[in-house]
Protein backbone atom coordinates (compact mmCIF):
# COMPACT_ATOMS: atom_id res chain seq x y z
CA UNK A 1 0.00 0.00 0.00
CA UNK A 2 1.17 3.50 -0.85
CA UNK A 3 0.10 6.59 1.11
CA UNK A 4 -0.21 9.83 -0.83
CA UNK A 5 0.19 12.89 1.38
CA UNK A 6 -0.49 16.49 0.39
CA UNK A 7 -0.62 19.61 2.54
CA UNK A 8 -3.27 21.89 1.06
CA UNK A 9 -3.30 25.63 1.66
CA UNK A 10 -6.63 27.11 0.62
CA UNK A 11 -6.95 30.74 -0.43
CA UNK A 12 -8.28 32.86 2.46
CA UNK A 13 -12.04 32.86 2.85
CA UNK A 14 -12.64 30.01 0.40
CA UNK A 15 -12.49 27.03 2.74
CA UNK A 16 -16.31 26.54 3.02
CA UNK A 17 -16.64 26.27 -0.77
CA UNK A 18 -13.52 24.10 -0.94
CA UNK A 19 -14.99 21.58 1.49
CA UNK A 20 -18.22 21.36 -0.54
CA UNK A 21 -16.34 20.88 -3.80
CA UNK A 22 -13.96 18.37 -2.23
CA UNK A 23 -16.93 16.19 -1.26
CA UNK A 24 -18.11 16.32 -4.88
CA UNK A 25 -14.62 15.47 -6.16
CA UNK A 26 -14.51 12.28 -4.10
CA UNK A 27 -16.52 10.46 -6.77
CA UNK A 28 -13.69 10.93 -9.25
CA UNK A 29 -10.84 9.58 -7.17
CA UNK A 30 -12.94 6.66 -5.91
CA UNK A 31 -13.52 5.54 -9.50
CA UNK A 32 -9.84 4.74 -10.16
CA UNK A 33 -8.59 1.13 -10.01
CA UNK A 34 -6.10 0.76 -7.17
CA UNK A 35 -7.76 3.44 -5.03
CA UNK A 36 -8.37 2.26 -1.45
CA UNK A 37 -9.40 5.18 0.74
CA UNK A 38 -8.95 8.90 1.26
CA UNK A 39 -9.47 11.40 4.03
CA UNK A 40 -9.22 15.15 4.38
CA UNK A 41 -8.10 16.56 7.72
CA UNK A 42 -8.52 20.21 8.71
CA UNK A 43 -5.88 22.00 10.74
CA UNK A 44 -7.10 23.32 14.09
CA UNK A 45 -4.62 26.20 14.19
CA UNK A 46 -5.08 27.42 10.61
CA UNK A 47 -8.57 27.21 9.04
CA UNK A 48 -7.10 27.42 5.54
CA UNK A 49 -4.78 24.41 5.94
CA UNK A 50 -5.67 20.77 5.27
CA UNK A 51 -3.91 17.47 4.84
CA UNK A 52 -5.07 15.01 2.20
CA UNK A 53 -4.28 11.34 2.73
CA UNK A 54 -4.98 8.82 -0.03
CA UNK A 55 -4.26 5.10 0.07
CA UNK A 56 -3.38 3.40 -3.21
CA UNK A 57 -2.45 -0.18 -4.04
CA UNK A 58 0.66 1.00 -5.86
CA UNK A 59 2.31 4.30 -6.83
CA UNK A 60 1.28 4.06 -10.49
CA UNK A 61 -2.40 3.88 -9.52
CA UNK A 62 -2.04 7.53 -8.54
CA UNK A 63 0.68 8.86 -10.84
CA UNK A 64 -0.61 7.17 -13.99
CA UNK A 65 -4.06 5.70 -13.33
CA UNK A 66 -5.50 8.83 -11.73
CA UNK A 67 -3.37 11.68 -13.01
CA UNK A 68 -3.61 10.56 -16.63
CA UNK A 69 -7.33 9.75 -16.50
CA UNK A 70 -10.26 11.69 -17.89
CA UNK A 71 -11.72 12.04 -14.39
CA UNK A 72 -8.60 13.89 -13.24
CA UNK A 73 -9.67 16.77 -15.49
CA UNK A 74 -12.88 17.08 -13.46
CA UNK A 75 -10.93 16.83 -10.19
CA UNK A 76 -8.66 19.69 -11.31
CA UNK A 77 -11.58 21.85 -12.44
CA UNK A 78 -13.27 21.47 -9.06
CA UNK A 79 -10.25 21.90 -6.78
CA UNK A 80 -7.07 23.35 -8.22
CA UNK A 81 -8.19 26.98 -8.19
CA UNK A 82 -8.44 26.87 -4.37
CA UNK A 83 -4.74 26.19 -3.72
CA UNK A 84 -2.17 28.84 -2.88
CA UNK A 85 0.54 27.72 -3.19
CA UNK A 86 -0.04 24.61 -5.27
CA UNK A 87 0.51 21.58 -3.03
CA UNK A 88 3.51 19.32 -3.04
CA UNK A 89 2.36 15.71 -3.21
CA UNK A 90 4.54 12.96 -1.76
CA UNK A 91 4.16 9.20 -1.52
CA UNK A 92 5.09 6.97 1.40
CA UNK A 93 5.45 3.25 1.97
CA UNK A 94 5.20 1.73 5.43
CA UNK A 95 8.37 0.28 6.88
CA UNK A 96 7.92 -2.99 8.73
CA UNK A 97 9.32 -2.72 12.24
N, C-alpha and C positions, 0 to 999 in steps of 0.2 A: 504494500500500500504506500502511496505517495501522498504527502500532505502539502497542498498549495497554501501559501500564506501571503497575504497582501495587507499592508496598512493603508487604509483609505482616508484621505483628508478631503472632506466635503466643503465646497465653497460656503462661506458664512451665510446663515439664514436659509439654506436650501435643504437642511437635513430632513425635515418632515416629508418633502416631496421625494427625496432620495429613498427614504425607507419604503414609501408606497411603490415607487418604481422598482426597487430591488425585489420586493415580493412578486411583482409581475415577471421580472426577469428570471426568477427561479425556474419557471417552466422550460426555459431554453437550456440551461445547464443540465437539468435533470434528464433531458432527452438524449444525452450523449452516451454512447457505449463506454463503459469503464468508469463512469461517474458513480460514486458511492453515497456521498452525503456532503452537505455544506451548512455552514452556520455563519451568521453575521453578529459580531459582538460590538456593543457601543461602549466607548470609553466614558467612565464616570467623571473624569476630570476635565474633559474637553468634548463638548457636545457635537463637534464637527469631525471627530476622529472615530474610526471603526477598524476592526480587524476582520478580514474575510478568511475563513478556513474551509478548504475544499479537499475532500478525500477522493483520490483516483486510484484505479487499479495499477496503472503505470504512468510514467511521465508523459508518454506520447498521447495518452488519452486526453490530456489537457493541451499540450503544445501543438499537436496535430489534429486530433479528433475534434476538439472544441474550437480552437483558434482558427482552424481552416474550414470550419463548417459554415453553412448558410445561416444557422441560428445565431452564430457569433455576431453577425451583422446586426441582428435585432437587439442582442445584449448590449453592443456598443451604442446603438442609437438611444437606448433607454438610460444608460448609466454613465458613459464616458464624459459627458459634459458637466457632471457634478464634481469631478476630481480636480484638485489644485493643491499640490502638484500631482501629475499623473503617477499612480502607484508603481512601486517596484514589486514585482511578483517573484517569490522564491519558492523552491520546492525542497521538501525534506523527507528523509527516509529514517524510520526508527532504527536505532541501534539496539541490538539485543544485549542485555546486561546480565 
